[in-house]
Amino acid sequence: MMKWALMAAALAALTGCVAVEANEFGAKPTVSHFGSQAMGGTQLPFSKSVTAGDTIYVSGELGTDPATGKLVTGGTGPETTQIFLNMERTLASQGADLSNIVKCTVYLNNIDNFGEMNEAYKAALPDPKPARATVAVTALAMGANLEIDCIAVKS
């Protein structure tokens, strides 16, 4: 009998926790869009980043020099470095930095360049490194060697 009473009490406590969690997740977060994207004088149909609550979704970045709008020279490594310089500016405009990144997706136009990207990636991001997926793709805008998008969480 005591066993059943303890199980009922535990179930009631757990049910209450679940109800509180459901209410917390049921609240609609504030969503804000930042910066429109342009390429070659053409306005692109997406935001540079979007925040939903404390989460920042940064659109895919190419290794372009913001002053010229052109890809930096030197290949995959320098493009990777430039991508994170660009992301750093985007995150700073929202009160975050590279240490707030929790997930990246890397799109490489040639998987043979994985090592070069990986070295520049390690140098650009502080420890601990975020979760990451890397995929090979056929081609990228502007003939870029890679594109990286990320998710960051404000602390």
Salt bridges, closest charged atoms under 4 A:
GLU61 OE2 - LYS48 NZ 2.59
GLU119 OE2 - LYS122 NZ 3.12
ASP127 OD1 - LYS129 NZ 2.81
